[in-house]
Amino acid sequence: MRRIALESLLLISVCGAVAILVTVLVMDAQKPDLRFAQQVAAGAQKLFESGQREAAISALDEVLQRTPESLVARRELAMELVASGQWAEAATQLRLVLSASPRDASAARKLAEALERLGDLRGAITYSRLACRLDPENGVYWIRLAATLLRSGDHEEALRAAQRAVRYAAGVPEAYVQLGFAKWQAGDMAGAKSAFLDALDLDPRNLPALDALRKLGAGPASRPGRPGSAPLESARLISNRLDSVE
C-alpha cells in the first residue's frame, strides 16, 4: 500500500525578502529518510526567521512524526519552541535532544532557561551547571548560572559562578553586574560597587548597574581614575552576544 508523504522545498523569492516553505504531496512507498528530515529542518529555520513561526513548527512536528530519530529536526524544533516562549513543549523536546546527544551544552543551557521560566529553579540550576561543565570557557553560561543561583538564594556559589563569568566574558557588562549582585549579597559592599562600575565602563547606560549604585549610595563618578567609557553602541553589541554565542 502506497503512503502519501510530505516533501518540503525551501523557495526563496527573487526579491529575497521572504523565505517560504512549500509542501508538495508526493506519492512514496517509503518513510522519509534522515536526509529529508535535515532538508525540512533547514527550510523550517528559514521559514521561522521570516516570521512564519507556526508554519515552521508544524513542519517540524510533522517530519518528526515520520522520522522521530532525526536529531537535527528535533533540535531545530526545540530551539524554535524556546524562541516562541512555549516553555513546556520546549523542555520536553530538549530533554529528548539531550538524551540523544548528552554533550550538547547549548541544549542544556536552553533547557535550563525553559525550566526557570516554568518555575523549576532546581532543575534550571542542574542543567545550567551541566552547560558550564560541558563548555567551561563560555562566559555567557556562567552569567546565566550566577543569575539563577542568586534567584535561588545560593549566594556563595553565585559568587563563584560570577567570578568565572568575569574571567571568560571580560567584555560583557552583565558579567560584572552579576558579580556585583553576588558580592552585595555576600556583604562586600566595596567589591559590589567596584563591579557595578566595571559594568558601566563597558555600558554607561546599564540600568541594573546604575540602579544598584544608586541604592548603594554611589554613582558613576565615585571611583577616582575611571577609564573612559566604551561607546554605547559597542556596549550594546557586546551585550547582544549573550544569546548569539550560545
C-alpha positions in Angstrom: 0.0 0.0 0.0 1.4 3.3 -1.0 1.7 6.1 1.5 1.4 9.8 1.0 4.4 11.7 2.3 5.0 15.4 2.5 8.2 16.7 0.8 9.2 20.2 1.8 11.1 22.5 -0.5 12.6 25.8 0.5 11.8 28.5 -2.1 13.4 32.0 -1.8 11.7 34.7 -3.8 13.7 36.7 -6.3 13.0 39.8 -4.2 14.9 38.0 -1.5 12.8 39.2 1.4 10.7 36.2 2.2 11.5 32.6 2.6 8.6 30.2 2.4 8.2 26.5 2.9 6.0 24.9 0.2 4.6 21.5 0.9 4.2 19.2 -2.1 2.3 16.0 -2.0 4.4 13.1 -3.3 3.4 9.5 -3.7 6.1 7.5 -2.0 6.2 4.0 -0.7 8.9 4.6 1.9 9.2 6.6 5.1 11.1 9.9 4.7 14.8 9.4 5.5 17.1 11.4 7.7 18.4 13.5 4.8 14.9 14.5 4.0 14.3 15.5 7.7 17.5 17.6 7.6 16.2 19.4 4.5 12.9 20.1 6.3 14.8 21.4 9.3 16.9 23.8 7.2 13.7 25.0 5.4 11.9 25.4 8.7 14.7 27.5 10.1 14.4 29.9 7.2 10.7 30.0 7.5 10.9 30.7 11.2 13.3 33.5 10.6 10.9 35.0 8.1 8.3 35.3 10.8 6.1 32.3 9.9 6.7 30.6 13.2 3.6 28.4 13.4 4.2 27.0 9.9 7.8 26.2 10.7 6.9 24.4 14.0 4.1 22.5 12.3 6.5 21.3 9.5 9.0 20.1 12.1 6.3 18.4 14.1 5.1 16.5 11.0 8.5 15.4 9.9 9.3 14.1 13.4 6.2 12.0 13.4 7.6 10.3 10.4 11.3 10.4 11.3 11.4 10.6 15.1 15.1 9.7 15.1 16.1 12.9 13.3 18.2 14.8 15.9 18.7 17.8 13.6 14.9 18.3 13.2 14.2 17.7 16.9 16.9 20.2 17.9 15.6 22.8 15.5 12.1 22.3 16.8 13.3 22.7 20.4 15.1 25.9 19.7 12.1 27.3 17.8 9.9 26.5 20.8 12.3 28.3 23.1 12.3 31.3 20.9 8.5 31.2 20.8 8.2 31.1 24.5 6.5 27.7 24.5 8.4 26.6 27.6 6.8 23.3 28.5 6.9 21.9 24.9 10.5 23.2 24.6 11.5 21.4 27.8 10.1 18.1 26.5 12.0 18.4 23.2 15.2 19.5 24.8 15.2 16.5 27.2 14.9 14.3 24.1 17.7 16.1 22.4 20.0 15.7 25.5 19.0 12.0 25.8 20.3 11.5 22.2 23.2 14.0 22.5 24.2 14.3 26.2 27.2 16.6 25.4 25.1 19.3 23.8 25.9 22.3 26.0 23.6 24.7 24.2 20.7 22.4 24.6 21.4 22.0 28.3 21.5 25.8 28.6 18.2 26.2 26.8 16.6 23.5 28.9 17.8 25.4 32.0 16.1 28.6 30.6 12.9 26.7 29.9 12.8 25.2 33.4 13.5 28.5 35.0 10.6 30.1 33.1 8.4 27.2 34.3 9.4 27.9 37.9 11.7 24.9 38.4 14.8 26.6 39.8 16.3 23.4 41.0 16.1 21.9 37.5 17.3 25.1 35.9 20.4 25.1 38.1 21.1 21.4 37.4 21.1 22.0 33.6 22.9 25.3 33.8 25.7 23.6 35.8 25.7 20.9 33.1 26.1 23.5 30.4 29.0 25.1 32.2 30.7 21.7 32.7 30.3 20.9 29.0 31.6 24.3 27.9 33.6 25.7 30.8 35.0 28.6 29.0 31.7 30.0 27.8 31.3 33.1 29.9 27.6 33.6 29.0 26.8 30.2 30.5 28.4 31.3 33.8 26.5 34.6 33.7 23.2 32.7 33.4 24.2 30.2 36.2 25.1 33.1 38.5 21.8 34.8 37.9 19.8 31.7 38.6 21.8 30.9 41.7 21.2 34.4 43.0 17.5 33.9 42.4 17.6 30.6 44.4 19.4 32.3 47.3 22.7 30.4 46.9 24.9 33.4 47.1 28.2 31.7 47.7 28.0 29.5 44.6 26.6 32.5 42.7 29.8 34.5 43.6 32.0 31.7 42.3 30.0 31.5 39.1 30.1 35.2 38.6 33.9 35.2 39.1 34.1 32.6 36.3 31.8 34.8 34.2 34.1 37.8 34.5 37.1 35.5 33.7 35.6 34.2 30.5 33.4 37.1 29.4 35.5 40.1 30.4 33.9 42.2 27.7 30.3 41.6 28.7 28.8 44.1 31.2 26.3 41.6 32.5 29.2 39.5 33.9 30.2 42.4 36.2 26.5 43.1 37.1 26.1 39.5 38.3 29.4 39.8 40.2 28.2 43.0 41.8 25.0 41.5 43.0 26.8 38.4 44.3 29.3 40.5 46.3 26.4 42.7 47.5 24.6 39.6 48.9 27.9 38.4 50.4 28.2 41.7 52.3 31.1 43.0 50.3 29.7 46.5 49.5 33.0 47.9 48.3 33.5 45.0 45.9 29.9 45.3 44.7 30.4 49.0 43.9 33.6 48.3 42.0 31.9 45.5 39.9 29.0 47.7 39.0 31.4 50.5 38.0 33.2 48.0 35.8 29.9 47.2 34.1 29.4 50.9 33.5 32.9 51.1 31.9 31.5 48.8 29.2 28.0 50.2 29.1 27.5 53.6 30.6 23.7 53.2 30.5 23.5 49.8 32.0 20.3 50.2 34.1 20.8 47.3 36.6 24.3 48.7 37.4 23.1 52.3 37.7 20.1 51.3 39.9 22.4 49.2 42.1 24.9 52.0 42.6 22.1 54.4 43.4 20.8 52.0 46.1 24.4 51.6 47.4 24.8 55.4 47.7 27.4 55.5 44.9 27.5 56.8 41.3 29.4 56.5 38.1 31.8 59.3 39.2 32.5 57.7 42.6 35.7 55.9 41.6 38.7 58.1 41.0 40.6 57.5 37.8 37.9 55.6 36.0 39.0 54.9 32.4 36.9 56.3 29.5 33.7 54.5 28.9 33.2 52.4 25.8 30.8 53.8 23.2 27.2 52.9 23.9 26.7 51.2 20.6 29.7 49.0 21.2 28.4 48.1 24.6 25.1 47.1 23.1 26.7 44.9 20.5 28.7 43.2 23.3 25.5 42.7 25.3 23.8 41.1 22.3 26.4 38.4 22.3 24.7 36.9 25.4 22.3 34.9 23.2 24.2 34.7 19.9 27.3 32.9 21.3 25.2 30.0 22.8 
